[in-house]
Amino acid sequence: MRKIIVLSLIILTITAVMLNSAEIKMAVSGPGVINDSTLKVGEKVSFDIYVSNEIKRTGFTFGFAVKSPDIKTVVHVSDSGNGLNDNGDVKGYNGWQDNSIWDFAGVFAVERDWDGNLPELLGFGGLSIKKSYDVEELSKKLSMEMIIPESGTLVIDSAWYPPGGKWVFSSPPRIAPEAAPEWFGPYKYSVVK
């Protein structure tokens, strides 16, 4: 009986590792960064999204909420024509800026509530028809550039976004089932003068 329990635990552990074979982490960069948890009022900050992947993928969707108990607004840094959205404050990197990996029209930035008034909600999605997203170490894939005009606390966390924006990576049939990537957030930042 003991051997069956141990074998069952090993199988469950291997299954859990296979299902969580992608990671998403966040870091901050830019002139408004004091350290990894402290930001400067009125200076540009890039919230950089890092993704790793351990098996072949053909699609993804995940979203982020930007919220605060005391900060009311953020300013989205405009860089027209140079991003995934019209404003240019949402950018892709390392094959996520065009359709070189996600070949069905590239990465979509879904701006459900992205007007500068907190809370904000932004989703991402991509689909590969002829190509795939193969095994890759943790690297910068997306960023959101903002200026926070007042002091307080800013939180960025995972979010579901309409119409079907749950967190998921999909793989070709017979490789792996659909699975949510491991998220290392929420990320909490102190914004100071």
C-alpha positions as CSV (number, residue, x, y, z in Angstrom):
1,M,0.0,0.0,0.0
2,R,2.8,2.3,0.9
3,K,4.5,1.8,-2.6
4,I,1.2,2.7,-4.3
5,I,0.9,6.0,-2.3
6,V,4.5,6.9,-3.1
7,L,4.1,6.1,-6.8
8,S,0.9,8.1,-6.9
9,L,2.6,11.1,-5.3
10,I,5.4,10.9,-7.9
11,I,2.9,10.7,-10.7
12,L,1.0,13.7,-9.3
13,T,4.2,15.7,-9.0
14,I,5.3,15.0,-12.5
15,T,1.8,15.9,-13.8
16,A,1.9,19.2,-11.8
17,V,5.3,20.1,-13.3
18,M,4.1,19.3,-16.8
19,L,1.0,21.5,-16.3
20,N,3.1,24.4,-14.9
21,S,5.8,24.3,-17.6
22,A,5.6,28.0,-18.2
23,E,6.4,31.0,-15.9
24,I,5.5,34.6,-15.9
25,K,7.4,37.2,-13.8
26,M,7.6,40.9,-13.7
27,A,10.4,43.4,-13.3
28,V,10.6,47.2,-13.5
29,S,13.1,49.4,-15.5
30,G,13.5,53.0,-16.5
31,P,14.3,56.3,-14.9
32,G,11.4,56.0,-12.4
33,V,12.8,52.9,-10.7
34,I,14.5,53.4,-7.3
35,N,14.7,49.6,-6.6
36,D,12.6,46.5,-7.4
37,S,9.8,47.6,-5.1
38,T,10.0,51.4,-5.1
39,L,9.1,53.8,-7.9
40,K,9.5,57.6,-8.3
41,V,6.5,59.9,-8.8
42,G,6.4,61.6,-12.2
43,E,9.1,59.5,-13.9
44,K,8.6,56.9,-16.6
45,V,8.6,53.2,-15.5
46,S,8.5,50.1,-17.7
47,F,6.7,47.1,-16.2
48,D,8.5,44.3,-17.9
49,I,6.9,40.9,-18.3
50,Y,9.2,37.9,-18.5
51,V,8.1,34.5,-19.8
52,S,9.7,31.1,-19.8
53,N,8.4,28.0,-21.6
54,E,9.4,24.3,-21.3
55,I,7.2,22.7,-24.0
56,K,5.9,23.5,-27.5
57,R,3.0,26.0,-27.4
58,T,0.5,27.2,-30.1
59,G,-1.5,29.8,-28.2
60,F,-1.7,31.9,-25.1
61,T,-3.9,34.3,-23.2
62,F,-3.2,36.2,-20.0
63,G,-4.2,39.5,-18.5
64,F,-3.1,42.0,-15.8
65,A,-4.8,44.4,-13.5
66,V,-3.1,47.6,-12.4
67,K,-4.7,48.9,-9.1
68,S,-4.2,50.9,-6.1
69,P,-5.8,51.7,-2.7
70,D,-4.7,55.4,-3.0
71,I,-3.4,56.3,-6.4
72,K,-6.3,57.4,-8.7
73,T,-4.6,57.7,-12.2
74,V,-1.5,56.7,-14.2
75,V,-0.2,58.2,-17.5
76,H,0.4,55.9,-20.4
77,V,3.6,56.9,-22.1
78,S,2.7,57.6,-25.8
79,D,5.0,56.2,-28.5
80,S,2.6,56.0,-31.5
81,G,3.3,53.3,-34.0
82,N,5.9,51.6,-31.9
83,G,3.8,49.2,-29.8
84,L,1.2,46.5,-29.7
85,N,-1.5,49.1,-29.1
86,D,-2.3,52.5,-30.8
87,N,-0.8,54.5,-28.0
88,G,2.5,52.6,-28.2
89,D,2.8,52.2,-24.4
90,V,2.4,48.4,-24.6
91,K,5.4,46.7,-26.4
92,G,6.5,43.3,-27.4
93,Y,10.1,41.9,-27.5
94,N,12.0,38.8,-28.6
95,G,9.5,37.7,-31.2
96,W,6.4,38.9,-29.4
97,Q,6.5,42.4,-31.2
98,D,5.5,41.0,-34.6
99,N,4.2,37.7,-36.0
100,S,7.5,35.9,-36.0
101,I,6.2,33.5,-33.3
102,W,2.5,34.1,-33.0
103,D,1.9,34.0,-36.7
104,F,-1.8,34.5,-36.7
105,A,-1.6,38.4,-36.7
106,G,1.0,38.6,-33.9
107,V,0.3,39.3,-30.2
108,F,-3.0,41.0,-29.4
109,A,-3.1,43.7,-26.7
110,V,-6.7,43.8,-25.5
111,E,-7.4,47.1,-23.8
112,R,-10.5,46.4,-21.8
113,D,-10.0,49.3,-19.4
114,W,-6.8,51.1,-20.3
115,D,-7.7,54.8,-20.0
116,G,-5.4,56.0,-17.2
117,N,-8.0,55.8,-14.4
118,L,-7.3,53.0,-12.0
119,P,-8.0,50.2,-11.9
120,E,-6.7,49.3,-15.3
121,L,-7.2,46.0,-17.2
122,L,-5.0,44.8,-20.1
123,G,-5.1,41.3,-21.7
124,F,-2.8,39.6,-24.2
125,G,-3.3,36.8,-26.6
126,G,-1.6,35.1,-29.5
127,L,-2.1,32.1,-31.8
128,S,0.3,30.2,-34.0
129,I,-1.0,28.3,-37.0
130,K,2.2,27.4,-38.9
131,K,4.8,28.0,-36.2
132,S,5.1,27.3,-32.5
133,Y,6.5,28.9,-29.4
134,D,9.2,26.4,-28.5
135,V,11.2,25.8,-25.3
136,E,12.8,29.1,-24.1
137,E,14.5,30.4,-21.0
138,L,13.0,33.3,-19.0
139,S,13.2,36.4,-21.2
140,K,11.5,39.8,-21.6
141,K,8.5,39.5,-23.9
142,L,6.1,42.4,-23.1
143,S,6.2,45.7,-21.3
144,M,3.8,48.5,-20.2
145,E,5.2,52.0,-19.8
146,M,3.6,54.4,-17.4
147,I,4.2,57.5,-15.3
148,I,2.6,57.5,-11.8
149,P,1.7,61.1,-11.0
150,E,1.1,60.7,-7.3
151,S,2.6,58.8,-4.3
152,G,1.0,55.7,-2.8
153,T,0.9,52.0,-3.5
154,L,0.6,50.4,-6.9
155,V,-0.2,46.7,-7.4
156,I,0.0,44.7,-10.6
157,D,-1.6,41.3,-10.5
158,S,-3.0,38.6,-12.8
159,A,-6.5,39.2,-14.1
160,W,-9.2,37.6,-16.1
161,Y,-10.4,39.8,-18.9
162,P,-13.5,39.6,-21.1
163,P,-14.6,37.8,-23.2
164,G,-12.5,34.7,-22.6
165,G,-9.3,35.9,-21.1
166,K,-8.3,33.3,-18.6
167,W,-4.6,32.6,-18.0
168,V,-3.6,29.7,-20.3
169,F,-1.0,28.3,-22.6
170,S,-2.2,25.8,-25.2
171,S,-0.2,23.1,-26.9
172,P,-0.7,21.0,-30.0
173,P,-2.8,17.8,-29.3
174,R,-0.9,14.9,-27.8
175,I,1.9,17.1,-26.5
176,A,0.3,18.6,-23.3
177,P,-3.1,19.7,-22.1
178,E,-4.0,23.4,-21.8
179,A,-2.4,24.8,-18.7
180,A,-2.1,28.1,-16.7
181,P,1.5,29.5,-16.5
182,E,2.9,30.0,-13.0
183,W,2.6,33.6,-11.9
184,F,4.9,35.0,-9.3
185,G,2.7,38.1,-8.5
186,P,1.1,40.1,-7.3
187,Y,3.8,42.7,-7.5
188,K,3.4,45.6,-5.1
189,Y,5.3,48.9,-5.5
190,S,5.7,51.9,-3.2
191,V,5.6,55.2,-5.3
192,V,7.5,58.0,-3.6
193,K,8.4,61.6,-4.3
